Amino acid sequence: AEDLLQTPIAHAAETAFAMSGLTRAQMDMVSIYDCYTITVLLSLEDAGFCEKGKGMEFVSQHDLTFRGDFPLNTAGGQLGFGQAG
């Protein structure tokens, strides 16, 4: 059966990292679509930044600010940079 909690970033991330020759550890910042909180957590998991089911634990253990150890959505995400109005 299809995993309803798997996001499209699972395939996209593998393709992007393979094409770029870079690893997840080499990323200076990460920008993830954040329409809902759960979307960010699932996307971090599916993109391989943390284990499946460990997204909340991952974000609680990292500084996600632009000066932090894992800068995430530094442009403000959907609220600060996305679809205004």
PDB file as gemmi writes it, atoms N, CA and C in Angstrom:
CRYST1    1.000    1.000    1.000  90.00  90.00  90.00 P 1                      
ATOM      1  N   ALA A   1       0.839  -1.190   0.000  1.00  0.00           N  
ATOM      2  CA  ALA A   1       0.000   0.000   0.000  1.00  0.00           C  
ATOM      3  C   ALA A   1       0.877   1.244   0.000  1.00  0.00           C  
ATOM      4  N   GLU A   2       0.360   2.277  -0.572  1.00  0.00           N  
ATOM      5  CA  GLU A   2       1.068   3.549  -0.640  1.00  0.00           C  
ATOM      6  C   GLU A   2       1.165   4.170   0.752  1.00  0.00           C  
ATOM      7  N   ASP A   3       2.337   4.732   1.066  1.00  0.00           N  
ATOM      8  CA  ASP A   3       2.541   5.422   2.342  1.00  0.00           C  
ATOM      9  C   ASP A   3       1.979   6.831   2.218  1.00  0.00           C  
ATOM     10  N   LEU A   4       0.850   7.089   2.847  1.00  0.00           N  
ATOM     11  CA  LEU A   4       0.187   8.386   2.732  1.00  0.00           C  
ATOM     12  C   LEU A   4       0.941   9.499   3.441  1.00  0.00           C  
ATOM     13  N   LEU A   5       1.937   9.146   4.247  1.00  0.00           N  
ATOM     14  CA  LEU A   5       2.730  10.157   4.939  1.00  0.00           C  
ATOM     15  C   LEU A   5       4.047  10.457   4.239  1.00  0.00           C  
ATOM     16  N   GLN A   6       4.285   9.853   3.083  1.00  0.00           N  
ATOM     17  CA  GLN A   6       5.501  10.141   2.328  1.00  0.00           C  
ATOM     18  C   GLN A   6       5.239  11.326   1.412  1.00  0.00           C  
ATOM     19  N   THR A   7       6.125  12.298   1.479  1.00  0.00           N  
ATOM     20  CA  THR A   7       5.982  13.510   0.680  1.00  0.00           C  
ATOM     21  C   THR A   7       6.769  13.388  -0.623  1.00  0.00           C  
ATOM     22  N   PRO A   8       6.444  14.193  -1.622  1.00  0.00           N  
ATOM     23  CA  PRO A   8       7.166  14.152  -2.899  1.00  0.00           C  
ATOM     24  C   PRO A   8       8.650  14.483  -2.774  1.00  0.00           C  
ATOM     25  N   ILE A   9       9.046  15.120  -1.679  1.00  0.00           N  
ATOM     26  CA  ILE A   9      10.450  15.481  -1.520  1.00  0.00           C  
ATOM     27  C   ILE A   9      11.338  14.244  -1.365  1.00  0.00           C  
ATOM     28  N   ALA A  10      10.759  13.111  -1.013  1.00  0.00           N  
ATOM     29  CA  ALA A  10      11.541  11.881  -0.870  1.00  0.00           C  
ATOM     30  C   ALA A  10      12.280  11.573  -2.171  1.00  0.00           C  
ATOM     31  N   HIS A  11      11.567  11.581  -3.272  1.00  0.00           N  
ATOM     32  CA  HIS A  11      12.179  11.325  -4.582  1.00  0.00           C  
ATOM     33  C   HIS A  11      12.988  12.530  -5.055  1.00  0.00           C  
ATOM     34  N   ALA A  12      12.448  13.718  -4.872  1.00  0.00           N  
ATOM     35  CA  ALA A  12      13.116  14.936  -5.348  1.00  0.00           C  
ATOM     36  C   ALA A  12      14.471  15.139  -4.677  1.00  0.00           C  
ATOM     37  N   ALA A  13      14.560  14.873  -3.388  1.00  0.00           N  
ATOM     38  CA  ALA A  13      15.824  15.061  -2.668  1.00  0.00           C  
ATOM     39  C   ALA A  13      16.886  14.094  -3.175  1.00  0.00           C  
ATOM     40  N   GLU A  14      16.516  12.836  -3.353  1.00  0.00           N  
ATOM     41  CA  GLU A  14      17.480  11.856  -3.867  1.00  0.00           C  
ATOM     42  C   GLU A  14      18.003  12.282  -5.232  1.00  0.00           C  
ATOM     43  N   THR A  15      17.111  12.727  -6.091  1.00  0.00           N  
ATOM     44  CA  THR A  15      17.499  13.180  -7.428  1.00  0.00           C  
ATOM     45  C   THR A  15      18.410  14.397  -7.344  1.00  0.00           C  
ATOM     46  N   ALA A  16      18.036  15.379  -6.531  1.00  0.00           N  
ATOM     47  CA  ALA A  16      18.815  16.614  -6.416  1.00  0.00           C  
ATOM     48  C   ALA A  16      20.211  16.356  -5.857  1.00  0.00           C  
ATOM     49  N   PHE A  17      20.311  15.544  -4.817  1.00  0.00           N  
ATOM     50  CA  PHE A  17      21.624  15.255  -4.247  1.00  0.00           C  
ATOM     51  C   PHE A  17      22.484  14.457  -5.220  1.00  0.00           C  
ATOM     52  N   ALA A  18      21.896  13.537  -5.944  1.00  0.00           N  
ATOM     53  CA  ALA A  18      22.647  12.770  -6.942  1.00  0.00           C  
ATOM     54  C   ALA A  18      23.151  13.669  -8.062  1.00  0.00           C  
ATOM     55  N   MET A  19      22.295  14.579  -8.526  1.00  0.00           N  
ATOM     56  CA  MET A  19      22.686  15.487  -9.611  1.00  0.00           C  
ATOM     57  C   MET A  19      23.763  16.468  -9.167  1.00  0.00           C  
ATOM     58  N   SER A  20      23.688  16.941  -7.935  1.00  0.00           N  
ATOM     59  CA  SER A  20      24.617  17.972  -7.469  1.00  0.00           C  
ATOM     60  C   SER A  20      25.943  17.406  -6.982  1.00  0.00           C  
ATOM     61  N   GLY A  21      25.944  16.158  -6.577  1.00  0.00           N  
ATOM     62  CA  GLY A  21      27.157  15.582  -6.012  1.00  0.00           C  
ATOM     63  C   GLY A  21      27.406  16.032  -4.579  1.00  0.00           C  
ATOM     64  N   LEU A  22      26.439  16.711  -3.991  1.00  0.00           N  
ATOM     65  CA  LEU A  22      26.559  17.191  -2.614  1.00  0.00           C  
ATOM     66  C   LEU A  22      25.855  16.236  -1.657  1.00  0.00           C  
ATOM     67  N   THR A  23      26.194  16.372  -0.385  1.00  0.00           N  
ATOM     68  CA  THR A  23      25.537  15.573   0.646  1.00  0.00           C  
ATOM     69  C   THR A  23      24.675  16.476   1.520  1.00  0.00           C  
ATOM     70  N   ARG A  24      23.845  15.869   2.294  1.00  0.00           N  
ATOM     71  CA  ARG A  24      22.992  16.638   3.206  1.00  0.00           C  
ATOM     72  C   ARG A  24      23.833  17.435   4.197  1.00  0.00           C  
ATOM     73  N   ALA A  25      24.932  16.864   4.628  1.00  0.00           N  
ATOM     74  CA  ALA A  25      25.813  17.535   5.590  1.00  0.00           C  
ATOM     75  C   ALA A  25      26.469  18.784   5.004  1.00  0.00           C  
ATOM     76  N   GLN A  26      26.514  18.896   3.697  1.00  0.00           N  
ATOM     77  CA  GLN A  26      27.128  20.054   3.051  1.00  0.00           C  
ATOM     78  C   GLN A  26      26.169  21.227   2.865  1.00  0.00           C  
ATOM     79  N   MET A  27      24.931  21.072   3.240  1.00  0.00           N  
ATOM     80  CA  MET A  27      23.950  22.146   3.069  1.00  0.00           C  
ATOM     81  C   MET A  27      24.174  23.241   4.114  1.00  0.00           C  
ATOM     82  N   ASP A  28      24.232  24.491   3.650  1.00  0.00           N  
ATOM     83  CA  ASP A  28      24.374  25.636   4.558  1.00  0.00           C  
ATOM     84  C   ASP A  28      23.034  26.044   5.146  1.00  0.00           C  
ATOM     85  N   MET A  29      21.977  25.791   4.423  1.00  0.00           N  
ATOM     86  CA  MET A  29      20.614  26.082   4.886  1.00  0.00           C  
ATOM     87  C   MET A  29      19.647  25.237   4.089  1.00  0.00           C  
ATOM     88  N   VAL A  30      18.445  25.093   4.620  1.00  0.00           N  
ATOM     89  CA  VAL A  30      17.429  24.284   3.961  1.00  0.00           C  
ATOM     90  C   VAL A  30      16.139  25.093   3.880  1.00  0.00           C  
ATOM     91  N   SER A  31      15.512  25.064   2.720  1.00  0.00           N  
ATOM     92  CA  SER A  31      14.235  25.745   2.531  1.00  0.00           C  
ATOM     93  C   SER A  31      13.201  24.697   2.137  1.00  0.00           C  
ATOM     94  N   ILE A  32      12.185  24.551   2.965  1.00  0.00           N  
ATOM     95  CA  ILE A  32      11.166  23.516   2.780  1.00  0.00           C  
ATOM     96  C   ILE A  32       9.789  24.158   2.787  1.00  0.00           C  
ATOM     97  N   TYR A  33       8.943  23.716   1.891  1.00  0.00           N  
ATOM     98  CA  TYR A  33       7.565  24.207   1.834  1.00  0.00           C  
ATOM     99  C   TYR A  33       6.896  23.959   3.183  1.00  0.00           C  
ATOM    100  N   ASP A  34       6.319  25.009   3.748  1.00  0.00           N  
ATOM    101  CA  ASP A  34       5.801  24.910   5.118  1.00  0.00           C  
ATOM    102  C   ASP A  34       4.342  25.337   5.251  1.00  0.00           C  
ATOM    103  N   CYS A  35       3.500  24.766   4.403  1.00  0.00           N  
ATOM    104  CA  CYS A  35       2.072  25.104   4.464  1.00  0.00           C  
ATOM    105  C   CYS A  35       1.457  24.711   5.807  1.00  0.00           C  
ATOM    106  N   TYR A  36       1.950  23.650   6.406  1.00  0.00           N  
ATOM    107  CA  TYR A  36       1.512  23.201   7.730  1.00  0.00           C  
ATOM    108  C   TYR A  36       2.740  22.692   8.480  1.00  0.00           C  
ATOM    109  N   THR A  37       2.718  22.749   9.790  1.00  0.00           N  
ATOM    110  CA  THR A  37       3.850  22.297  10.596  1.00  0.00           C  
ATOM    111  C   THR A  37       4.222  20.858  10.271  1.00  0.00           C  
ATOM    112  N   ILE A  38       3.251  19.994  10.150  1.00  0.00           N  
ATOM    113  CA  ILE A  38       3.521  18.587   9.880  1.00  0.00           C  
ATOM    114  C   ILE A  38       4.228  18.397   8.541  1.00  0.00           C  
ATOM    115  N   THR A  39       3.975  19.284   7.589  1.00  0.00           N  
ATOM    116  CA  THR A  39       4.622  19.185   6.282  1.00  0.00           C  
ATOM    117  C   THR A  39       6.128  19.341   6.415  1.00  0.00           C  
ATOM    118  N   VAL A  40       6.567  20.271   7.228  1.00  0.00           N  
ATOM    119  CA  VAL A  40       8.001  20.484   7.438  1.00  0.00           C  
ATOM    120  C   VAL A  40       8.625  19.252   8.082  1.00  0.00           C  
ATOM    121  N   LEU A  41       7.990  18.731   9.101  1.00  0.00           N  
ATOM    122  CA  LEU A  41       8.535  17.563   9.795  1.00  0.00           C  
ATOM    123  C   LEU A  41       8.631  16.359   8.866  1.00  0.00           C  
ATOM    124  N   LEU A  42       7.573  16.087   8.124  1.00  0.00           N  
ATOM    125  CA  LEU A  42       7.585  14.963   7.180  1.00  0.00           C  
ATOM    126  C   LEU A  42       8.616  15.175   6.078  1.00  0.00           C  
ATOM    127  N   SER A  43       8.752  16.402   5.613  1.00  0.00           N  
ATOM    128  CA  SER A  43       9.707  16.699   4.544  1.00  0.00           C  
ATOM    129  C   SER A  43      11.148  16.552   5.022  1.00  0.00           C  
ATOM    130  N   LEU A  44      11.444  16.988   6.238  1.00  0.00           N  
ATOM    131  CA  LEU A  44      12.791  16.793   6.790  1.00  0.00           C  
ATOM    132  C   LEU A  44      13.125  15.310   6.869  1.00  0.00           C  
ATOM    133  N   GLU A  45      12.151  14.521   7.266  1.00  0.00           N  
ATOM    134  CA  GLU A  45      12.346  13.071   7.341  1.00  0.00           C  
ATOM    135  C   GLU A  45      12.546  12.481   5.947  1.00  0.00           C  
ATOM    136  N   ASP A  46      11.657  12.815   5.031  1.00  0.00           N  
ATOM    137  CA  ASP A  46      11.702  12.232   3.687  1.00  0.00           C  
ATOM    138  C   ASP A  46      12.911  12.692   2.879  1.00  0.00           C  
ATOM    139  N   ALA A  47      13.427  13.877   3.187  1.00  0.00           N  
ATOM    140  CA  ALA A  47      14.615  14.371   2.490  1.00  0.00           C  
ATOM    141  C   ALA A  47      15.890  13.769   3.071  1.00  0.00           C  
ATOM    142  N   GLY A  48      15.750  13.022   4.148  1.00  0.00           N  
ATOM    143  CA  GLY A  48      16.897  12.323   4.713  1.00  0.00           C  
ATOM    144  C   GLY A  48      17.702  13.112   5.727  1.00  0.00           C  
ATOM    145  N   PHE A  49      17.152  14.195   6.234  1.00  0.00           N  
ATOM    146  CA  PHE A  49      17.870  14.967   7.244  1.00  0.00           C  
ATOM    147  C   PHE A  49      17.725  14.344   8.631  1.00  0.00           C  
ATOM    148  N   CYS A  50      16.733  13.489   8.801  1.00  0.00           N  
ATOM    149  CA  CYS A  50      16.545  12.749  10.050  1.00  0.00           C  
ATOM    150  C   CYS A  50      15.760  11.482   9.732  1.00  0.00           C  
ATOM    151  N   GLU A  51      15.711  10.595  10.688  1.00  0.00           N  
ATOM    152  CA  GLU A  51      14.995   9.333  10.500  1.00  0.00           C  
ATOM    153  C   GLU A  51      13.489   9.553  10.419  1.00  0.00           C  
ATOM    154  N   LYS A  52      12.828   8.654   9.721  1.00  0.00           N  
ATOM    155  CA  LYS A  52      11.367   8.687   9.625  1.00  0.00           C  
ATOM    156  C   LYS A  52      10.768   8.575  11.028  1.00  0.00           C  
ATOM    157  N   GLY A  53       9.862   9.483  11.331  1.00  0.00           N  
ATOM    158  CA  GLY A  53       9.231   9.495  12.642  1.00  0.00           C  
ATOM    159  C   GLY A  53       9.981  10.299  13.686  1.00  0.00           C  
ATOM    160  N   LYS A  54      11.126  10.888  13.295  1.00  0.00           N  
ATOM    161  CA  LYS A  54      11.958  11.630  14.248  1.00  0.00           C  
ATOM    162  C   LYS A  54      12.032  13.123  13.930  1.00  0.00           C  
ATOM    163  N   GLY A  55      11.136  13.627  13.087  1.00  0.00           N  
ATOM    164  CA  GLY A  55      11.175  15.033  12.692  1.00  0.00           C  
ATOM    165  C   GLY A  55      11.038  15.994  13.851  1.00  0.00           C  
ATOM    166  N   MET A  56      10.086  15.733  14.740  1.00  0.00           N  
ATOM    167  CA  MET A  56       9.880  16.621  15.882  1.00  0.00           C  
ATOM    168  C   MET A  56      11.086  16.609  16.807  1.00  0.00           C  
ATOM    169  N   GLU A  57      11.629  15.439  17.034  1.00  0.00           N  
ATOM    170  CA  GLU A  57      12.829  15.320  17.862  1.00  0.00           C  
ATOM    171  C   GLU A  57      13.983  16.090  17.220  1.00  0.00           C  
ATOM    172  N   PHE A  58      14.118  15.977  15.896  1.00  0.00           N  
ATOM    173  CA  PHE A  58      15.184  16.661  15.170  1.00  0.00           C  
ATOM    174  C   PHE A  58      15.093  18.174  15.338  1.00  0.00           C  
ATOM    175  N   VAL A  59      13.916  18.745  15.111  1.00  0.00           N  
ATOM    176  CA  VAL A  59      13.796  20.207  15.199  1.00  0.00           C  
ATOM    177  C   VAL A  59      13.944  20.696  16.636  1.00  0.00           C  
ATOM    178  N   SER A  60      13.587  19.875  17.609  1.00  0.00           N  
ATOM    179  CA  SER A  60      13.737  20.302  19.000  1.00  0.00           C  
ATOM    180  C   SER A  60      15.187  20.243  19.463  1.00  0.00           C  
ATOM    181  N   GLN A  61      16.031  19.522  18.736  1.00  0.00           N  
ATOM    182  CA  GLN A  61      17.439  19.383  19.104  1.00  0.00           C  
ATOM    183  C   GLN A  61      18.355  20.305  18.304  1.00  0.00           C  
ATOM    184  N   HIS A  62      17.789  21.103  17.400  1.00  0.00           N  
ATOM    185  CA  HIS A  62      18.610  21.980  16.558  1.00  0.00           C  
ATOM    186  C   HIS A  62      18.125  23.419  16.640  1.00  0.00           C  
ATOM    187  N   ASP A  63      19.073  24.325  16.402  1.00  0.00           N  
ATOM    188  CA  ASP A  63      18.756  25.753  16.302  1.00  0.00           C  
ATOM    189  C   ASP A  63      18.457  26.019  14.833  1.00  0.00           C  
ATOM    190  N   LEU A  64      17.206  26.334  14.514  1.00  0.00           N  
ATOM    191  CA  LEU A  64      16.772  26.496  13.128  1.00  0.00           C  
ATOM    192  C   LEU A  64      16.876  27.936  12.636  1.00  0.00           C  
ATOM    193  N   THR A  65      17.409  28.835  13.457  1.00  0.00           N  
ATOM    194  CA  THR A  65      17.545  30.237  13.052  1.00  0.00           C  
ATOM    195  C   THR A  65      18.684  30.388  12.055  1.00  0.00           C  
ATOM    196  N   PHE A  66      18.777  31.559  11.427  1.00  0.00           N  
ATOM    197  CA  PHE A  66      19.784  31.755  10.383  1.00  0.00           C  
ATOM    198  C   PHE A  66      21.211  31.638  10.912  1.00  0.00           C  
ATOM    199  N   ARG A  67      21.409  31.786  12.189  1.00  0.00           N  
ATOM    200  CA  ARG A  67      22.740  31.626  12.784  1.00  0.00           C  
ATOM    201  C   ARG A  67      22.905  30.267  13.460  1.00  0.00           C  
ATOM    202  N   GLY A  68      21.892  29.446  13.396  1.00  0.00           N  
ATOM    203  CA  GLY A  68      21.895  28.165  14.095  1.00  0.00           C  
ATOM    204  C   GLY A  68      22.674  27.078  13.376  1.00  0.00           C  
ATOM    205  N   ASP A  69      22.635  25.889  13.944  1.00  0.00           N  
ATOM    206  CA  ASP A  69      23.357  24.754  13.368  1.00  0.00           C  
ATOM    207  C   ASP A  69      22.596  24.101  12.216  1.00  0.00           C  
ATOM    208  N   PHE A  70      21.316  24.434  12.059  1.00  0.00           N  
ATOM    209  CA  PHE A  70      20.521  23.920  10.938  1.00  0.00           C  
ATOM    210  C   PHE A  70      19.539  25.003  10.491  1.00  0.00           C  
ATOM    211  N   PRO A  71      20.038  26.025   9.772  1.00  0.00           N  
ATOM    212  CA  PRO A  71      19.154  27.112   9.322  1.00  0.00           C  
ATOM    213  C   PRO A  71      18.048  26.577   8.407  1.00  0.00           C  
ATOM    214  N   LEU A  72      16.807  26.850   8.788  1.00  0.00           N  
ATOM    215  CA  LEU A  72      15.654  26.325   8.061  1.00  0.00           C  
ATOM    216  C   LEU A  72      14.693  27.459   7.722  1.00  0.00           C  
ATOM    217  N   ASN A  73      14.336  27.551   6.453  1.00  0.00           N  
ATOM    218  CA  ASN A  73      13.385  28.567   5.978  1.00  0.00           C  
ATOM    219  C   ASN A  73      13.768  29.967   6.463  1.00  0.00           C  
ATOM    220  N   THR A  74      14.992  30.344   6.167  1.00  0.00           N  
ATOM    221  CA  THR A  74      15.529  31.618   6.652  1.00  0.00           C  
ATOM    222  C   THR A  74      14.859  32.834   6.015  1.00  0.00           C  
ATOM    223  N   ALA A  75      14.126  32.647   4.946  1.00  0.00           N  
ATOM    224  CA  ALA A  75      13.403  33.760   4.315  1.00  0.00           C  
ATOM    225  C   ALA A  75      12.036  33.979   4.965  1.00  0.00           C  
ATOM    226  N   GLY A  76      11.693  33.161   5.931  1.00  0.00           N  
ATOM    227  CA  GLY A  76      10.432  33.341   6.636  1.00  0.00           C  
ATOM    228  C   GLY A  76       9.353  32.346   6.275  1.00  0.00           C  
ATOM    229  N   GLY A  77       9.631  31.443   5.352  1.00  0.00           N  
ATOM    230  CA  GLY A  77       8.629  30.457   4.969  1.00  0.00           C  
ATOM    231  C   GLY A  77       7.413  31.111   4.332  1.00  0.00           C  
ATOM    232  N   GLN A  78       6.296  30.432   4.374  1.00  0.00           N  
ATOM    233  CA  GLN A  78       5.076  30.944   3.741  1.00  0.00           C  
ATOM    234  C   GLN A  78       4.574  32.230   4.387  1.00  0.00           C  
ATOM    235  N   LEU A  79       4.781  32.390   5.686  1.00  0.00           N  
ATOM    236  CA  LEU A  79       4.305  33.607   6.351  1.00  0.00           C  
ATOM    237  C   LEU A  79       5.119  34.833   5.970  1.00  0.00           C  
ATOM    238  N   GLY A  80       6.444  34.682   5.850  1.00  0.00           N  
ATOM    239  CA  GLY A  80       7.293  35.832   5.594  1.00  0.00           C  
ATOM    240  C   GLY A  80       7.668  36.035   4.142  1.00  0.00           C  
ATOM    241  N   PHE A  81       7.576  34.986   3.346  1.00  0.00           N  
ATOM    242  CA  PHE A  81       8.099  35.061   1.989  1.00  0.00           C  
ATOM    243  C   PHE A  81       7.124  34.501   0.961  1.00  0.00           C  
ATOM    244  N   GLY A  82       6.168  33.746   1.414  1.00  0.00           N  
ATOM    245  CA  GLY A  82       5.290  33.003   0.513  1.00  0.00           C  
ATOM    246  C   GLY A  82       4.117  33.792  -0.008  1.00  0.00           C  
ATOM    247  N   GLN A  83       3.034  33.126  -0.114  1.00  0.00           N  
ATOM    248  CA  GLN A  83       1.834  33.651  -0.750  1.00  0.00           C  
ATOM    249  C   GLN A  83       1.121  34.645   0.160  1.00  0.00           C  
ATOM    250  N   ALA A  84       1.447  35.893  -0.025  1.00  0.00           N  
ATOM    251  CA  ALA A  84       0.841  36.943   0.808  1.00  0.00           C  
ATOM    252  C   ALA A  84      -0.645  37.085   0.489  1.00  0.00           C  
ATOM    253  N   GLY A  85      -1.400  37.486   1.494  1.00  0.00           N  
ATOM    254  CA  GLY A  85      -2.799  37.782   1.270  1.00  0.00           C  
ATOM    255  C   GLY A  85      -3.672  36.706   1.731  1.00  0.00           C  
TER     256      GLY A  85                                                      
END                                                                             
